[in-house]
Amino acid sequence: MVTIYDIAKIAGCSPTTVSKVFNDYSDVSPKTRAKILETAEQLGYLPNAHARSLTMKRSWTIGVLFNEPSGAGILHPYFAGVIEGFKKVSTSKGYDLMFVTKDIGGKKSGYVERCKIRGVDGVVVILPDYGDPYFQELLDSDIPCVLLDQESEQKSTICSDNIAGAMQAVEYLHRLGHRRIGHIGGGHSFAGEKRLQGYLRAMENLNLPVEPQYVIQGSYDYTMESGQAAMEELLLTDELPTAVFAAGDNLAVGAMMTLKKRGLRVPDDISLIGFDDIEMVKFLTPALTTVRQDTYALGSKAADMLIYTIEGGSGVQTAMLPVEIVIRESCRSL
């Protein structure tokens, strides 16, 4: 097994200097650092994780607190993109990822307890149900956290600009000549509430009436089934909306399925716009116009924020990433 002593001998420096390089000390010249890293790579050196943990007083492990209730799990397009971006940055900076759950082997325990048992350095939290009492316990702890799609004064947060995205969707439909614009909401989730706010704000700014029967809530987990049910309810109104903005692409796909089942055509009879820009919607017939959020960038930025806190950064950080309209075939001009 190659050791730091072997590297020091070949690189022409002391073992202490080699150790400083591997532990990210700043008092090593760039030239010496480059020589040591090059030598280590040539020799195939792998740093001892246990020794590194003792030296840095870190486990070099980040917890991923993830709960996706629709059944798709890690395959869900939104969560898959976020976690892939988070993984890319975290592993590039030397951290391993570990999923955190409160239920292990049938025994229930809190998130804080699991994090302490596993010794994680910090946690990225992707939860639809922020009313979970175990989640509040995590907020009150001293464990570094970054929360996706949530507001908090205790921990750092990151989200897409949901309000602006919803406003863009309604304004786009208005430019196409639509005035009776319905909304299928994302339930009582953080993103769902923000997108509803954006819808209402845009309707007010455009002096368009908000008909209560045109605003139907889907489920907080954004399933296609709830999109189907919401559109069924919309179709019961005396005068149909000419366009519908759905708070998520899965909701929009479900709504499209119901319209086709009822003999209505998108966009000839009703225009439809979603939110997220998941991979499948560009392959639909018609391809779905939607508001794109960059899930990979959300995960990457979340990793940067969390590692900043783990490595001594102070203060609660907040970040909001921009979104954009992707125009396809599901909306028509009146």
Solvent accessible surface area in square Angstrom, and as a share of the most:
residue,aa,sasa,rsa
1,M,219,0.98
2,V,41,0.23
3,T,56,0.33
4,I,42,0.21
5,Y,143,0.54
6,D,61,0.31
7,I,0,0.00
8,A,3,0.03
9,K,174,0.74
10,I,99,0.50
11,A,17,0.13
12,G,69,0.66
13,C,37,0.22
14,S,51,0.33
15,P,46,0.29
16,T,88,0.51
17,T,32,0.19
18,V,0,0.00
19,S,37,0.24
20,K,60,0.25
21,V,5,0.03
22,F,41,0.17
23,N,16,0.08
24,D,98,0.51
25,Y,105,0.40
26,S,109,0.70
27,D,96,0.50
28,V,16,0.09
29,S,57,0.37
30,P,114,0.72
31,K,172,0.73
32,T,44,0.25
33,R,61,0.22
34,A,60,0.46
35,K,96,0.41
36,I,0,0.00
37,L,85,0.42
38,E,93,0.42
39,T,4,0.02
40,A,8,0.06
41,E,144,0.65
42,Q,131,0.58
43,L,60,0.30
44,G,52,0.50
45,Y,36,0.14
46,L,150,0.74
47,P,65,0.41
48,N,91,0.46
49,A,77,0.60
50,H,129,0.58
51,A,49,0.38
52,R,53,0.19
53,S,28,0.18
54,L,119,0.59
55,T,70,0.41
56,M,40,0.18
57,K,182,0.77
58,R,47,0.17
59,S,39,0.25
60,W,17,0.06
61,T,25,0.15
62,I,0,0.00
63,G,0,0.00
64,V,1,0.00
65,L,3,0.01
66,F,37,0.16
67,N,72,0.37
68,E,17,0.07
69,P,56,0.35
70,S,41,0.27
71,G,70,0.68
72,A,45,0.35
73,G,23,0.22
74,I,78,0.40
75,L,149,0.74
76,H,20,0.09
77,P,54,0.34
78,Y,21,0.08
79,F,23,0.10
80,A,38,0.30
81,G,17,0.17
82,V,0,0.00
83,I,17,0.09
84,E,89,0.40
85,G,0,0.00
86,F,3,0.01
87,K,99,0.42
88,K,124,0.52
89,V,24,0.14
90,S,0,0.00
91,T,65,0.38
92,S,89,0.57
93,K,95,0.40
94,G,32,0.31
95,Y,2,0.01
96,D,95,0.49
97,L,47,0.24
98,M,51,0.23
99,F,114,0.47
100,V,9,0.05
101,T,56,0.33
102,K,46,0.19
103,D,60,0.31
104,I,71,0.36
105,G,87,0.84
106,G,78,0.75
107,K,138,0.58
108,K,142,0.60
109,S,9,0.06
110,G,6,0.06
111,Y,9,0.04
112,V,13,0.07
113,E,78,0.35
114,R,28,0.10
115,C,2,0.01
116,K,133,0.56
117,I,104,0.53
118,R,123,0.45
119,G,34,0.32
120,V,16,0.09
121,D,21,0.11
122,G,0,0.00
123,V,0,0.00
124,V,1,0.00
125,V,0,0.00
126,I,6,0.03
127,L,9,0.04
128,P,30,0.19
129,D,71,0.37
130,Y,41,0.16
131,G,65,0.63
132,D,18,0.09
133,P,105,0.66
134,Y,74,0.28
135,F,4,0.02
136,Q,84,0.38
137,E,83,0.37
138,L,0,0.00
139,L,17,0.08
140,D,91,0.47
141,S,25,0.16
142,D,127,0.66
143,I,15,0.08
144,P,33,0.21
145,C,4,0.03
146,V,0,0.00
147,L,0,0.00
148,L,3,0.01
149,D,27,0.14
150,Q,33,0.15
151,E,112,0.50
152,S,24,0.16
153,E,170,0.76
154,Q,85,0.38
155,K,19,0.08
156,S,6,0.04
157,T,11,0.06
158,I,1,0.00
159,C,12,0.07
160,S,2,0.01
161,D,36,0.19
162,N,4,0.02
163,I,34,0.17
164,A,32,0.24
165,G,0,0.00
166,A,0,0.00
167,M,32,0.14
168,Q,56,0.25
169,A,0,0.00
170,V,0,0.00
171,E,55,0.25
172,Y,18,0.07
173,L,0,0.00
174,H,43,0.19
175,R,168,0.61
176,L,33,0.16
177,G,27,0.26
178,H,1,0.00
179,R,112,0.41
180,R,88,0.32
181,I,1,0.00
182,G,0,0.00
183,H,0,0.00
184,I,0,0.00
185,G,0,0.00
186,G,0,0.00
187,G,8,0.08
188,H,161,0.72
189,S,12,0.08
190,F,32,0.13
191,A,9,0.07
192,G,1,0.01
193,E,76,0.34
194,K,39,0.17
195,R,7,0.02
196,L,40,0.20
197,Q,76,0.34
198,G,0,0.00
199,Y,0,0.00
200,L,71,0.36
201,R,113,0.41
202,A,0,0.00
203,M,1,0.01
204,E,128,0.57
205,N,91,0.47
206,L,46,0.23
207,N,135,0.69
208,L,16,0.08
209,P,89,0.56
210,V,57,0.33
211,E,62,0.28
212,P,109,0.68
213,Q,88,0.39
214,Y,9,0.03
215,V,37,0.21
216,I,17,0.09
217,Q,80,0.36
218,G,11,0.11
219,S,36,0.23
220,Y,94,0.36
221,D,29,0.15
222,Y,33,0.13
223,T,27,0.15
224,M,68,0.30
225,E,116,0.52
226,S,19,0.12
227,G,0,0.00
228,Q,53,0.23
229,A,61,0.47
230,A,3,0.03
231,M,0,0.00
232,E,50,0.22
233,E,89,0.40
234,L,0,0.00
235,L,35,0.18
236,L,146,0.73
237,T,22,0.13
238,D,156,0.81
239,E,97,0.44
240,L,58,0.29
241,P,2,0.01
242,T,25,0.15
243,A,0,0.00
244,V,0,0.00
245,F,0,0.00
246,A,0,0.00
247,A,0,0.00
248,G,1,0.01
249,D,0,0.00
250,N,25,0.13
251,L,0,0.00
252,A,0,0.00
253,V,8,0.05
254,G,0,0.00
255,A,0,0.00
256,M,7,0.03
257,M,89,0.40
258,T,2,0.01
259,L,0,0.00
260,K,108,0.46
261,K,146,0.62
262,R,130,0.47
263,G,62,0.59
264,L,43,0.21
265,R,147,0.54
266,V,13,0.07
267,P,23,0.14
268,D,64,0.33
269,D,59,0.30
270,I,1,0.01
271,S,0,0.00
272,L,0,0.00
273,I,0,0.00
274,G,0,0.00
275,F,0,0.00
276,D,22,0.11
277,D,28,0.14
278,I,14,0.07
279,E,111,0.50
280,M,75,0.33
281,V,0,0.00
282,K,93,0.39
283,F,141,0.59
284,L,40,0.20
285,T,109,0.63
286,P,17,0.11
287,A,11,0.08
288,L,0,0.00
289,T,0,0.00
290,T,0,0.00
291,V,0,0.00
292,R,93,0.34
293,Q,10,0.04
294,D,72,0.37
295,T,27,0.15
296,Y,95,0.36
297,A,32,0.25
298,L,1,0.01
299,G,0,0.00
300,S,21,0.13
301,K,83,0.35
302,A,0,0.00
303,A,0,0.00
304,D,57,0.30
305,M,3,0.01
306,L,0,0.00
307,I,4,0.02
308,Y,108,0.41
309,T,38,0.22
310,I,24,0.12
311,E,88,0.40
312,G,64,0.61
313,G,18,0.17
314,S,94,0.61
315,G,56,0.54
316,V,75,0.43
317,Q,45,0.20
318,T,104,0.60
319,A,19,0.15
320,M,119,0.53
321,L,33,0.16
322,P,109,0.69
323,V,17,0.10
324,E,89,0.40
325,I,41,0.21
326,V,22,0.13
327,I,108,0.55
328,R,55,0.20
329,E,105,0.47
330,S,0,0.00
331,C,18,0.11
332,R,99,0.36
333,S,72,0.46
334,L,104,0.52
